[in-house]
């Protein structure tokens, strides 16, 4: 099975009121989308952040991009929250996992 990663890096403006609530809503919506696999996200106190969202197909990514509520969040992000952002879509070629808790 192919796996695709959407890599979203961003820098929030100093004033990003309402961003956290919208980010939580977008994660809930994404998790409910057909083809969604997983999400990983971190944000530094400086406002720099990265979110990687994993999908089963390019069609699933396109459907998420077309989600009306997601489009409204994107618009608000450009107008109110983001100083800058970058989006990359990649096919995952390999995955290795490690955990120090594994016997």
NORPE-V533081 format. One record per residue. N is the residue number from 1. RES is the residue in one letter. OMEGA is omega in whole degrees, 0 to 359 (999 if undefined). Layout:
{{N/RES/OMEGA} {N/RES/OMEGA}}
This chain:
{{1/X/175} {2/X/175} {3/X/179} {4/X/179} {5/X/171} {6/X/183} {7/X/183} {8/X/176} {9/X/185} {10/X/173} {11/X/179} {12/X/171} {13/X/179} {14/X/178} {15/X/181} {16/X/182} {17/X/179} {18/X/183} {19/X/185} {20/X/179} {21/X/180} {22/X/179} {23/X/178} {24/X/178} {25/X/180} {26/X/178} {27/X/178} {28/X/180} {29/X/181} {30/X/181} {31/X/181} {32/X/182} {33/X/173} {34/X/178} {35/X/177} {36/X/178} {37/X/184} {38/X/178} {39/X/174} {40/X/184} {41/X/175} {42/X/177} {43/X/179} {44/X/177} {45/X/179} {46/X/182} {47/X/176} {48/X/180} {49/X/175} {50/X/175} {51/X/175} {52/X/181} {53/X/185} {54/X/185} {55/X/179} {56/X/186} {57/X/174} {58/X/178} {59/X/178} {60/X/177} {61/X/179} {62/X/179} {63/X/178} {64/X/179} {65/X/182} {66/X/179} {67/X/186} {68/X/180} {69/X/177} {70/X/178} {71/X/178} {72/X/178} {73/X/178} {74/X/180} {75/X/180} {76/X/177} {77/X/179} {78/X/184} {79/X/190} {80/X/196} {81/X/189} {82/X/169} {83/X/176} {84/X/172} {85/X/178} {86/X/180} {87/X/178} {88/X/175} {89/X/185} {90/X/170} {91/X/180} {92/X/181} {93/X/184} {94/X/176} {95/X/174} {96/X/179} {97/X/176} {98/X/173} {99/X/179} {100/X/180} {101/X/180} {102/X/181} {103/X/999}}
